[in-house]
């Protein structure tokens, strides 16, 4: 059974491509999921068009501000492996006095790469490897200021949360 989140939480998914972040978000949060891939696709008809990332980030930030201001639970479904990206999200959560929860996807690189290979839109293997290596630890996320850290592991080919 999925643990509940405090109403109005900012939930930041953290992990490499292929870790299961979007599947987790769609399964547990029917609304309030913010995803750069979706906004890149809306702007250019191509979710992989990295040149649209600045526009996608503007859209995401606008929706993030609107939801946090209203006290709505909001899920940021991106890799979020870069410290400055997480710092910006934490700053917004603090400004609106919302709990900031990190959901850390700790899956082996081989699993992430296998899942990525099975996708219609694949991320290059070297990018998956680099982002996997950049994924922070739970201790790092705590030190950054997340109020709660949840970890997703892989057990018997199924993701579980602890």
PEZI-V650642 format. One record per pair of residues at least 24 apart in sequence whose C-alpha atoms are under 7 Angstrom apart, sorted by sequence separation. I is the first residue (numbers start at 0). J is the second residue. If there is no record, write none. Layout:
# PEZI-V650642
i:I j:J
i:I j:J
This chain:
# PEZI-V650642
i:35 j:59
i:33 j:59
i:68 j:95
i:67 j:95
i:31 j:72
i:32 j:73
i:33 j:74
i:34 j:75
i:31 j:73
i:32 j:74
i:33 j:75
i:34 j:76
i:35 j:77
i:31 j:74
i:32 j:75
i:33 j:76
i:34 j:77
i:32 j:76
i:101 j:145
i:100 j:145
i:105 j:150
i:99 j:145
i:100 j:146
i:101 j:147
i:102 j:148
i:103 j:149
i:104 j:150
i:105 j:151
i:106 j:152
i:99 j:146
i:100 j:147
i:101 j:148
i:102 j:149
i:103 j:150
i:104 j:151
i:105 j:152
i:106 j:153
i:98 j:146
i:99 j:147
i:100 j:148
i:101 j:149
i:102 j:150
i:103 j:151
i:104 j:152
i:80 j:130
i:24 j:76
i:80 j:133
i:80 j:134
i:21 j:76
i:80 j:135
i:20 j:76
i:7 j:67
i:16 j:78
i:7 j:70
i:9 j:72
i:10 j:73
i:11 j:74
i:12 j:75
i:15 j:78
i:7 j:71
i:8 j:72
i:9 j:73
i:10 j:74
i:11 j:75
i:12 j:76
i:14 j:78
i:6 j:71
i:7 j:72
i:8 j:73
i:9 j:74
i:10 j:75
i:11 j:76
i:12 j:77
i:13 j:78
i:14 j:79
i:6 j:72
i:12 j:78
i:13 j:79
i:14 j:80
i:12 j:79
i:13 j:80
i:9 j:92
i:18 j:104
i:9 j:97
i:13 j:101
i:18 j:106
i:8 j:97
i:9 j:98
i:10 j:99
i:11 j:100
i:12 j:101
i:13 j:102
i:14 j:103
i:7 j:97
i:8 j:98
i:9 j:99
i:10 j:100
i:11 j:101
i:12 j:102
i:13 j:103
i:14 j:104
i:8 j:99
i:9 j:100
i:10 j:101
i:11 j:102
i:12 j:103
i:13 j:104
i:8 j:100
i:18 j:111
i:17 j:111
i:16 j:111
i:17 j:112
i:17 j:114
i:17 j:115
i:16 j:115
i:16 j:127
i:15 j:127
i:15 j:130
i:15 j:131
i:14 j:131
i:15 j:134
i:14 j:134
